[in-house]
Amino acid sequence: MSADVIFTGRNSQIAEYFVHDYDYATYDLEDTSTWDTVLDCKYLFLLLPKHPNLLELSKQFMLAAADSGIDQIIKIGSLGPYRVIHQQLECFMRECRVAYTSFDIAPLMNNIFTEQYDNAVLENYRGEATAPYLDPRCLAKAIELCIGDTIHYNKNYAMTGPRQLSIADVSCSLIAGGWPVKIIDDIGYDATHASLRKLDADHCLMKQLGLRYQTDAWSPAVSNDWLKFNAYHRTLDEFIAQDSSIYSTRMELDLHL
C-alpha cells in the first residue's frame, strides 16, 4: 500500500481543522475507476456524498474496500433522517469485515454558513425543534485521534456538543457576531433537501422522519461522547468570532457534512 492514511474532503471546511498533514485523494462514488486512489491505504477518512443512490453505491464501494484489505474507514454519520441510510451501510460494512468509525452529527454544525445562512436570510427547516451545536474543531480532533485505534472500531459516536439551540438562538448568535439576520425563512424540509427527491423506499422513510423536525419538534438528544476525545468545545458565539476565515469561504464539498 502506498499510504497508511488517506483523507477525502480536502475542499471542505472540516479539512481546515485537521492538525496533522495527510495524503488527500479525490474520488467519484459513481465512477468505480476512481476508487483505487482512495482505497490504496490502511486507514481512510471518507466523506460520503448526499446522493439519492448513496446506499447502493456505498455498498459496492465497501465490497471493493474489503477486497483492498483496508483496515478502517472513518466517516461522518447522521443523527438526523440520514441515519436510516448510515445504519444500513454500517451493518453491511460489518458483514464485509470492514471496520468503521462513525461520528454521527446533528443538523447543526459549522454548515450553518453553507446550508442555512446566506445574505441575511436564515433558513429554518427544523421548525420548532432544536439541534445540538457541534464545534467543528472538536469533531476534527476526534477524527484524528481514532485513526488506527482498534478501541474505536465498529463504533458510533453521537457528536453533538453540550447544548441544544433553537433557530432563534442561532439567529441571536449570528447577529451578535456581525452577521445580520433579516429573515428567518421557514421554507420547509422538502425545499432544503431537494437533492433527496428521488423517492426510493429509503429516501421516503428519511423524508417522513425529517418532517418530524417540524411536526413533532423532534430533536436529537445531547450526548457527551465528545468528552471521550479530550476536546475543548467552543460555543457557537466563540466559533463565529474566531473562525470567519474558514466559514466565510464556501467550499465545494461542505454540503456533504
C-alpha positions, 0 to 999 in steps of 0.5 A: 500500500502506498499510504497508511492514511488517506483523507477525502474532503480536502475542499471542505471546511472540516479539512481546515481543522485537521492538525496533522498533514495527510495524503488527500485523494479525490474520488467519484462514488459513481465512477468505480475507476476512481476508487483505487486512489482512495482505497490504496491505504490502511486507514481512510477518512471518507466523506460520503456524498448526499446522493439519492443512490448513496446506499447502493453505491456505498455498498459496492464501494465497501465490497471493493474496500474489503477486497483492498484489505483496508483496515478502517474507514472513518466517516461522518454519520447522521443523527438526523433522517440520514441515519436510516441510510448510515445504519444500513451501510454500517451493518453491511460494512460489518458483514464485509469485515470492514471496520468503521468509525462513525461520528454521527452529527446533528443538523447543526454544525459549522454548515450553518454558513453553507446550508442555512445562512446566506445574505441575511436570510436564515433558513429554518427547516427544523421548525420548532425543534432544536439541534445540538451545536457541534464545534467543528474543531472538536469533531476534527480532533476526534477524527484524528485521534481514532485513526488506527485505534482498534478501541474505536472500531465498529463504533458510533459516536453521537457528536453533538456538543453540550447544548441544544439551540433553537433557530432563534438562538442561532439567529441571536448568535449570528447577529451578535457576531456581525452577521445580520439576520433579516429573515428567518425563512421557514421554507420547509424540509422538502425545499432544503433537501431537494437533492433527496427527491428521488423517492426510493423506499429509503429516501421516503422513510428519511423524508417522513422522519425529517418532517418530524423536525417540524411536526413533532419538534423532534430533536436529537438528544445531547450526548457527551461522547465528545468528552471521550476525545479530550476536546475543548468545545467552543460555543457557537458565539466563540466559533463565529468570532474566531473562525470567519476565515474558514466559514466565510469561504464556501467550499465545494464539498461542505454540503456533504457534512 
